[in-house]
């Protein structure tokens, strides 16, 4: 409780009784001796100040610590944070956290430069953030795991976190990492099946992917596993950074006889999503993607968990950790609903008719 100076009188500090009538006197030395009234006035001020200090609430003396959330974006930058961190902010707002008021998000963006991720992670670790959120990139999650064994890490991973050594098990992660596994790789077969239904008698599909990185190799292997059963041959269309030759990749697809293209999401390709979808349209190639953001950028189709919903849901992990639950005790969750999205405008632009039964199965159609 705050102490009101006006309450001092009621405590008896302002009463003049017992002091007698104040009289001014001179000593023979000629020095002035303060009157009793002046001395009493000083005593009142001093005692009230002491009382105010004693009554000052302890919680006001120690400012409430505002939690800091570290967020490493593998594709975003200072000028464009991207949609995923905003989805996380929205999820936090839904739980009562407002960035800049009762929580602070320390954002770091690698701008697609994979070699800068470890230093960005270490920067946030040295800031002693309360929780570290690391999305999608396997290399980024591994960098975070290596950088700290104490700061809780919330991941949103495209790969199997158990098979890749990120957690001990889905039910009991152990260590300081938990979060969401998107089942991205497990959906490769379904994407290829949908593409075969949309493009009749398709026999060859180009797989656009980054030449470097574990995720690209894992993704291509998953598509290879199911392609044989569908009697579809795959053509690997590899690009390298920092200046990937996407035009050359699409020229190679045309020359190799690929009648459609699937893009395996990674940092390099995601940062160039608009360029890739434009080239697919320009070459009149039906395209399948591993996330809704690609279709919203002009791609033909995607089949995946709702990207933005995953990051909104990641906020619940942050909330539970801030309330004291250990990451080791928070099971890794997987989505149980996936979205099939079709961009009908793109279909018309490339001269492709989507069968009515396929449109009826779509969760969302962009017209």
N, C-alpha and C positions, 0 to 999 in steps of 0.2 A: 504494500500500500504506500502511495505517496503521502508524505506528511505535509499538511497545509500549515503554513506559518501562523495562520490565524488561530490554530488550536493551542498555541503556546500559552495564551492568556488563561485558558481553561485549566491548564496544568498548574497554575499558580505562579508562573514566572513573571507575570505582568503586574501582580498586586503590589501596592506600595505599603500595605499594612505591616507594622512591626519595625519600620525603618525610621519613623518620626518625621518631622518636617525638615526638609533639606535646608542648610544654611551655608552661605559662602563665607569663608574666613580667609584672612591673610596671616601668613607667618611673618615673624620679624625679619626673615631673610628676604622678604618681598616676593617669594615664589608663590604661584597660584596653586591652591589645592582644589582639585575637582569637587564639585558638589556631589552629594549622595545620589541625586537624580541622574546625573550624567554617568556615574559609575554603574548604576542599576541598569541604565539603558544598554551599556556595553555588555553587561552580564546576560541580559535578555537575548541579544543577538548571538552571543557565543553559545549559549545553552540551546537555543533553537537550531542553530547550525549543527550542533552535535546530535541533537535528537533527529534531525532530518537525515543525517548520515546513517544513524543506527536503524532507522525505519526504511531506508531505501531497499527495495526488494532485491533479493540475491539474484533472481533471474534477470533483472535489469542491469545489475552490475556486470554480469557475464553475458555479453551479446550472444544471441542464439546463432549457432554455427549453421551456415547455409550449405547443404550438400552440393558437391561438385561432381558432375557426370562427365567423364571423358568419352568422346566419340571420335572414332577414326574412320573417315570415309576414304575408300580406296579410289573412288572416281571423282568426287566433288573437289571443289577448290574454294578459295576465299570469296570469290565473286558469286559462285553458284554452289550452294550446299547440296542441292539435289533434293528429291522428294522424300527420301527415306528418313532423314533426320527430322524433317518436318512432321512425318507420320509419328515418329517417336515423341516429339513435342506434344502432338495432339493427344497421344495416349497418356502422357504425363499430366496434361491439363485435365483430362477426364478423371484422373485420380486426385486432383487438387493441387498439382504442382505447376507453378508458372515460372518459366525460364526468366531469370533476372530478378525474381521476387523471393520465392522460397526454395529455389533450386537454380543452379547455374550449369549450363552445358558448355563444356570446354571443347570446342570443335576444332579438328585438325583434318585437312584434306590433302590427299596425296596426288590429286589431279592425274590419276592414271599411272603415276611413276612408282612402280612396285618397289624399287630400291630405296625409296624414301620412307617406306612404311615403318621399318624398325626404329628409325630415329624419331618419328612422330609418336610412336607408342612409348618410347623411352621418355620423351618430353612430358607426356601426360602422367607417366609413373612418377617422375620426379616432382610433379605438382601435387602428388599425394591425393589424387582424386579418390572419391569414395566408391565409385563404380566405373568400370571401363566397358563401354559398349563397342563391340567390334563386328561389323557386318560382313557377311558373304565370303570374303577372301580367305582361303585356307592359309595362305602365307601370312596374312595379317593376324589371324587367330593364333597361329603358331608363334609369331613374334611376340604377341601379348603374353602367351603362356610362358615363354622363355624370359620375358622381362620382369615378371612379378609372380610370386607364389602367395602373396597376401592380399592384394587388391582384388575384389570380386570382379569377374569378367562375365559379361552377358554377350553371347554370340548369336548370330543368325547365320547359319552355315548351309551351304548348298550340298555338302557332301555328308557321308555317314560319319558322325563324330566319333563313334566307337571304333570303326574300322581304321580310321585315320589317327587314332591315338589321342584324341582331344579330351575324351572323358572315359571313365572306367566302364560305365553302362548308362543307358538312358534313364533308368529308374533311380540309380544312385551314382551321380556323376563323379563324386569324390573331388578332391582338390578345390580349386577356386574358380572353376568354369562351369557354367550352365547356360541354358538359353533354348533356342529353337533350331530344329533341323527341318529344312524345307522339303526334303525328299525330291529335290530337283533331278538328280540322276536317275531315280527310280521311275521317273515319268517319261524317259526317252522313248521307250517302246510305244507308249500311247500316242506320243506326238507323231511318230513315224506312221502309225496306223491311220491317224486322222488325215495326215497329208496324202496317204494312198487313197483314201476315200474321196477326198476333194479333187485330186488330179487323177482321172481314170488312166489305167494302163501305164502308170509311172514305173520305170525300171531303173532309173539312176537319179540319185539325189546328191547334191553338193553339200558338204558340211563345212561351213565357214568357222574357222577357229584360230585362236592365237597359236603361234608356233611354239611358244615357250609356256611353261607352267604345268603343274600337276593336274589342275582341274580340267584343262583342255584335253589332255591325254585320257583322263578318266571318262570324260564326256564322250569322246570319239569311240572309246571301247564299248561303252553302253549302247550306243547306236549300232555299232557293228554286231553286237550280240543278237539284236532282234531283226536286223536287216535281212539276214539269210532266210529266215522263216517267211518273210514277206516277199521274197524273191526280188529284192532291191539291192542294187550295187551302190556303194558309197564312194564319193570322190572327195578327198581331203583338200580343202581350200585354205591353206595356211597363210597367215599374214604376220608380220613382225613390226614392232614399234621401233622408234617413236613415230615414224611416218609410214604407217601401213599402206600397202598398195592394194586398196580395195578394188579399184578399177581393174587391175590385173587379175585379181581373184575372180571377179565376175566374168571377165573375158575367158579365163581358164575353164569356168563352169560351162560356158556356152560351147567352147571348143571341145570339151570332154563329154558333151551330150547330157549334162544334168538338166532335168526338167523342173527342178524345184531346189530350194535352198533352206537348210536349217542352220541357225546360228547358235553356237555354244557361247553362252554368256561368260565374259570375263571382263576385267577392268578396262582393257584396251578397247574392246569392241563396244562395251556399254557406253563409253564416252563418245563413241562415233555412231551411236544408234540411228540418228537421223540420216546421216550420210549413207549408211548401209541400207536402210529401208528405201531411200530414194533410188539407190542403184538397183535394188531388186525390182522396183517398179519400172525403172527405165529399161531394164532388160526383160521385162514382162515375165518375171519368174515368180511363181507362187512361193511364199516364204512362211516358215514356222519358227516361232521364237519361244524362249524360256521365261517369259514374263510379260505382264500386261503393258508395261511402259513402252515396249517395242511396238505393239499394235497401236497404241495411242500416238506413236511417232510416225505411223504410216505403214507398219508391217501388216501382213495379211492375217495371220492367226497366231495365237499363243495358247498354251495349255500349261498351267502352273497354279500353285497356291497364290492367293491374293498378296502380292508383295507388300502393299501398304498396310494391310491388316496385320501381317507378321510383325512389322516394326511398331505398330500401335500396341500389339500384344506384348512386345518386348518390354514395354513400360511397366507391365505388372511384375516382371522380374526385378526391375530396378526398385520398385516400391517395396517389394517383400524384403529385399536385401537391406534397404535403408531402415526397415523396421526390425532388423536384427536376425533374419533367417540366413543361414549360411548357404552359399552356392552348392556345396556338397549335398545338401538336403533338399534341393529343388530339382525335381526330375526334368530332363530335357523333353520338351514337347514337340510333337509333330502335327502338321495340319491334317484334318480329316475331310477337308473340302477343297476341291480344285476347280478353277475357272477355265472354261473354254470360250475364248473371245475371238470374234471375227470382225474384221474391218471390211464392210461391204463396199465402201467407197473405193478402197484399194482393189477389191475384186473386179469392180466395173472398169477401173482404170487399166488393168492389165488384160481385160477381156475374158475373165474367168467367171463362169456361172457356178454358184455354190448350190448344190442340190438342196431341195426344200427340207429333206429329212435331216441334213446336217445343220442347217440354220435353226431348225426346231430344237436341236440338242445344245445349241450355244447358250451359255449363261448370259452373254452380253453381245449385242450386235451394234457396231458403230456404223451409222448410216450417213 
